Amino acid sequence: MEQETLFTASKWDILKILSSGSKSPLQLAKLSNTSVANISQQLRLLEMAGLVQSKRISNRDKGQPRLLYSLAGNHSFLIASTQDFVDKKFHKLSDYNKIILKIWFLDKPELHYYLEKAFWHAEEHINKIDAMLLDLTNSDNINLVMVSDDQNLKTQLKKVLIKNPEGISKTVFFDIKTKYELSKVLNKKSSEFYALKMRYTNHVKKAVLLMIVLGLLYTGITLVFGVQGAGVDLVASSRANLSGGSPDSIAVQAGNVTEINISGTKITEHWAGFYGEISGNLTLENSNGDVFYDWTGLGGSIAGEVFASADGTVSWSGIGCASEAEALAIEGTLGIDPDDSDRINNTYTSTTHPTFNVGSVSGITGCNATNTYDAGGSPSADAFYQVLLTDAEGDAVYTTLINDTETGFDGSTHDFQLLVGESDAAGTTTVYFYIELS
């Protein structure tokens, strides 16, 4: 097989999805919006080429996939076109190759020379370093956060002055931190890093998976702090029954003309509601989903967000409040006319909600918002906040803030109530659920 054919659009989409963890053929088909037969064919070709590997799990719970695919090792396909050298080659990457490639893929070419020299300066200590992160929040200095439990590195690696071929000098600072110290840095809302080396991809935080997604030749660091596809158990679903009921009556006398006002109820054709409870566990695992250790239950009070979207691959790094133009586009998708009473600006009637973070995006506030109802039949005053977000592609992400056992619309306690746009005219819609626990 020609090497180029391994990286056509359909196969490339599979590789990008698998960079975030193991997936079954059915899960890949849903996320790629294609058939299981097509996915299975592509997976066979990728497995023959050594790019993916399969693992059959015999003791999974009922309903859980038993055949999972993941990336097999680290590879790159390089194409060189220069005045005196034109070639292409498929490479298996060493740890050193990966770090150099990640430097090349950083969208700051002015830093490449300094980072390469800094890497080779620290290379003799590289086996003691679990992670090497470039701090992107500091534009004045080049600061490399080196994660290691060997505190001798604090005296062995401090800073180095590097002069590039143009004669411009810059100082590279090495900031040695333990894993615990790193977790406190990552908790800062303003933190933004680019991973040059990552021996592990997950740190335990309270009820959160810190997912640092590293994929085949995808060399940036995607800081998605705990946003994950949610497991969903369908408990019950019901619809208002507007038939029957006791009609009002009036006395009628022949010869009279009587003015009357008649009221009724119509079921919305543009919105659906979800409610329920949150469960889960604390876990320490790698990007393939292999569990190093876990703890049953979440412990303490539950907080975070539940998300729903018609998009199975939400661009979380670009999440934010839906703009007016995006809201109008969402209405078009839902088939909402400008004079419909349940259009978005009649549904999300407020911009008041608690400030919250989604992954690496912090300080989300002032979005289109509302509250679903409590048992009193009116919007909850301080619970079940609904917030309309969109991702980098402008796709709607319906969001609710988790409330630990609040009394909901039906008089029972629930952890969440979520309002989701859905077009009745389109028939049944597939909705993907995500959760972030904190």
Sequence and secondary structure as in RCSB ss.txt:
>XXXX:A:sequence
MEQETLFTASKWDILKILSSGSKSPLQLAKLSNTSVANISQQLRLLEMAGLVQSKRISNRDKGQPRLLYSLAGNH
SFLIASTQDFVDKKFHKLSDYNKIILKIWFLDKPELHYYLEKAFWHAEEHINKIDAMLLDLTNSDNINLVMVSDD
QNLKTQLKKVLIKNPEGISKTVFFDIKTKYELSKVLNKKSSEFYALKMRYTNHVKKAVLLMIVLGLLYTGITLVF
GVQGAGVDLVASSRANLSGGSPDSIAVQAGNVTEINISGTKITEHWAGFYGEISGNLTLENSNGDVFYDWTGLGG
SIAGEVFASADGTVSWSGIGCASEAEALAIEGTLGIDPDDSDRINNTYTSTTHPTFNVGSVSGITGCNATNTYDA
GGSPSADAFYQVLLTDAEGDAVYTTLINDTETGFDGSTHDFQLLVGESDAAGTTTVYFYIELS
>XXXX:A:secstr
  GGGGGSHHHHHHHHHHTTS B HHHHHHHHTS HHHHHHHHHHHHHTTSEEEEE SS  TTS SEEEEE S E
EEEEEE SS EEEEEEE  HHHHHHHHHHTSS HHHHHHHHHHHHHHGGGGGG SEEEEETT SSSEEEEEE S 
TTHHHH SEEEEE TTS EEEEEEEEE HHHHHHHHTSTT  EEEEEES    EETTEEEEEEEETTEEEEEEEE
S EE             S          TT             SSEEEEEE    EEEEE TT  EEEEEEB  S
   EEEEEES SS  GGG EE  HHHHHHHHHHHT  TT TTSHHHHS B     EEETTEEEE S SEEE B T
TSSB SSS EEEEEE TT  EEEEEE  TTEE TTSSEESEEEEEE  GGG S   EEEEEE 
